[in-house]
Amino acid sequence: MRVHKLTFAALAVAASLSLTACQNGDGGTEQGGPSSASTPSSASSPSSPSGGPSSGSADQGGGKDSAGKGTAGQGAAAGSGSGSGGSGTSGKCRTDELAITAVDSTIGGDAEGTVAVTLKNRGSRECAISGYAGVDLKTNSGSLSAKRTGQQTGPGVLKPGKSVSFGINYPLNTSGGSGVRVTGLVVTPPDETKSVTLEWPGAATLPVTEGGGSPVKVGPIGSAGQGE
């Protein structure tokens, strides 16, 4: 009987040891559980990547703005350069820009006859005119060129719509003879080659002169009145 008691006692001790080992194993599993439960806190980490692209877009947008301003600045500079080259000095008056007329300006009692020739700027720009115009009288005996009086004049500018005049002096035919009949007046503006033919408004004839030379004289631009 004693043997059986010892056997039962040994079995009881073994069972007690086995139960203690099982309890220790379950406790280890419970301690490992909380360490894995901390992983959800890492879910907040995507906020960092989402912030990254937003700052990158801002940088790119700033670069585009800077480039756009640079291009606009270059365009403005080119435009102002082009605009500044538009100004220039007045060119000479062209024949086609001038309205040329002639009138008799002889005053009673004068020893010579006078014809005033007026040049009016009918163009849209101001132009430079000075010196002497070319003057030729057409006669029944051929062309007669006027001589310059030798008066000096400075440079002049003729604005649109304004006029300037010069005078032609010629001898009056008081001989009682038929003289030389004048049929026309040819005027060439200074520094031009294109001429304008006008009716002669002065006396119908010139006296016949002996010897060489022309009895007709022309004054410089501005020698007949001040213009308009």
C-alpha positions in Angstrom: 0.0 0.0 0.0 2.9 2.3 0.7 4.2 1.8 -2.8 0.9 3.0 -4.2 0.9 6.1 -2.0 4.4 7.1 -3.1 3.3 6.6 -6.7 0.3 8.9 -6.3 2.5 11.5 -4.5 5.0 11.5 -7.4 2.2 11.9 -9.9 0.8 14.8 -7.9 4.1 16.6 -7.9 4.6 16.0 -11.6 1.1 17.4 -12.3 1.9 20.4 -10.2 5.1 21.1 -12.1 3.4 20.7 -15.5 0.7 23.2 -14.5 3.3 25.8 -13.4 5.1 25.5 -16.7 1.9 26.1 -18.7 1.1 29.2 -16.7 4.6 30.6 -17.4 4.2 30.0 -21.1 0.9 31.8 -21.3 2.3 34.8 -19.5 5.1 35.2 -22.1 2.6 35.3 -24.9 0.6 38.1 -23.2 3.8 40.2 -22.8 4.6 39.9 -26.5 1.2 41.0 -27.6 1.4 44.7 -26.6 4.7 45.2 -28.6 2.9 44.5 -31.9 -0.1 46.7 -30.9 2.2 49.8 -31.1 2.5 49.5 -34.9 -0.7 51.6 -35.7 1.1 54.7 -34.4 3.3 54.4 -37.5 0.2 55.1 -39.6 0.8 58.9 -39.0 4.0 58.7 -41.0 2.2 59.4 -44.5 1.7 63.1 -43.4 5.4 63.6 -44.0 5.3 62.5 -47.7 2.1 64.5 -48.3 3.9 67.6 -47.1 6.9 66.9 -49.3 5.1 67.3 -52.8 3.3 70.4 -51.7 6.5 72.2 -51.0 7.9 71.0 -54.3 5.0 72.4 -56.2 5.5 75.8 -54.6 9.1 75.8 -55.7 8.2 75.0 -59.3 5.5 77.6 -59.4 7.9 80.2 -58.2 10.4 79.3 -60.9 7.7 79.8 -63.6 6.7 83.1 -62.3 10.4 84.2 -62.3 10.9 83.1 -65.8 7.7 84.8 -67.0 8.8 88.1 -65.5 12.2 87.8 -67.1 10.6 87.4 -70.6 8.3 90.3 -70.2 11.2 92.5 -69.2 13.1 91.6 -72.3 10.1 92.4 -74.5 9.7 95.8 -73.0 13.3 96.7 -73.5 13.1 95.7 -77.2 10.0 97.8 -77.7 11.5 100.9 -76.1 14.6 100.5 -78.2 12.5 100.3 -81.3 10.5 103.3 -80.3 13.6 105.5 -79.6 14.8 104.9 -83.2 11.7 106.4 -84.7 12.8 110.1 -84.3 14.9 111.8 -87.0 15.9 115.2 -88.5 13.9 116.9 -91.3 14.7 116.0 -94.8 14.8 118.5 -97.7 11.6 119.8 -99.3 10.7 117.8 -102.3 9.1 119.3 -105.4 6.1 117.0 -105.1 5.5 118.2 -101.5 5.3 121.8 -102.5 2.5 123.9 -103.9 4.3 126.5 -106.1 2.5 129.7 -107.2 3.7 133.0 -108.7 2.1 136.5 -108.6 3.0 139.9 -109.9 4.3 142.1 -107.1 5.4 145.1 -109.0 4.7 148.4 -107.3 3.8 151.4 -109.5 6.8 153.7 -110.0 9.4 150.9 -109.6 12.2 150.8 -112.2 12.0 147.0 -112.3 9.2 144.5 -112.4 8.9 142.0 -109.6 7.3 138.5 -109.5 6.9 136.8 -106.1 7.1 132.9 -106.1 5.6 131.2 -103.1 6.3 127.6 -102.0 3.8 126.0 -99.6 4.5 122.8 -97.8 1.5 120.6 -98.6 3.0 117.5 -97.1 2.6 115.9 -93.7 6.1 116.5 -92.4 8.3 119.6 -91.9 11.1 119.9 -94.4 14.3 121.9 -94.8 14.6 124.6 -97.5 17.1 127.3 -98.1 19.4 128.9 -100.8 18.3 129.6 -104.3 15.6 128.0 -106.5 16.3 127.6 -110.2 14.4 130.1 -112.4 14.0 130.0 -116.1 11.8 132.2 -118.3 10.4 130.7 -121.5 10.4 133.3 -124.3 9.8 133.4 -128.0 13.5 133.6 -128.4 14.3 130.6 -126.2 14.9 129.9 -122.5 16.4 132.6 -120.3 18.0 131.7 -117.0 17.8 134.1 -114.0 21.0 135.1 -112.2 21.4 135.0 -108.5 21.5 138.2 -106.6 24.2 137.0 -104.3 22.3 137.6 -101.0 23.1 135.1 -98.3 20.4 133.2 -96.3 20.6 130.7 -93.4 18.9 127.3 -93.3 15.2 127.2 -93.0 12.5 124.7 -92.0 9.1 124.7 -93.6 6.3 123.2 -91.4 3.3 121.5 -92.9 0.8 124.1 -94.2 3.4 126.9 -94.1 4.8 129.0 -97.0 8.0 130.8 -98.0 8.6 133.2 -100.9 11.4 134.5 -103.1 11.5 137.3 -105.6 12.3 137.6 -109.3 13.3 141.0 -110.7 13.3 141.9 -114.4 13.6 145.1 -116.5 10.5 146.7 -117.7 10.1 147.2 -121.4 9.8 150.9 -121.8 11.4 151.1 -125.3 8.0 151.1 -127.1 9.2 148.1 -129.2 7.8 144.6 -129.2 10.6 143.3 -127.1 11.0 139.6 -126.1 7.7 137.9 -125.3 7.6 135.8 -122.1 5.5 132.6 -122.4 6.1 130.7 -119.2 8.1 130.4 -115.9 10.0 127.3 -114.9 10.8 126.9 -111.1 13.1 124.2 -109.6 13.1 124.1 -105.8 16.6 124.2 -104.1 18.5 121.0 -104.2 15.9 119.4 -106.5 15.9 118.3 -110.2 12.2 118.2 -110.8 10.7 121.5 -112.1 7.3 123.1 -112.2 6.1 125.2 -115.1 3.8 128.1 -114.3 2.2 131.0 -116.2 4.2 134.1 -116.2 2.3 136.8 -114.2 4.6 139.7 -114.9 4.8 142.1 -117.9 4.2 140.4 -121.2 7.6 141.4 -122.7 11.1 142.1 -121.7 13.3 144.7 -123.4 15.7 143.5 -126.0 19.2 143.7 -124.5 22.5 144.0 -126.3 25.5 141.9 -125.3 25.6 138.8 -123.2 24.0 138.0 -119.9 20.5 137.8 -118.5 18.6 140.9 -117.3 16.5 138.7 -115.0 17.6 138.2 -111.3 16.4 135.8 -108.6 16.7 136.3 -104.8 17.2 133.5 -102.2 14.4 131.7 -100.4 12.7 134.1 -98.0 13.7 137.3 -100.0 10.1 138.2 -100.8 8.0 138.6 -97.6 8.0 136.4 -94.6 5.7 133.7 -95.8 2.7 132.4 -93.7 
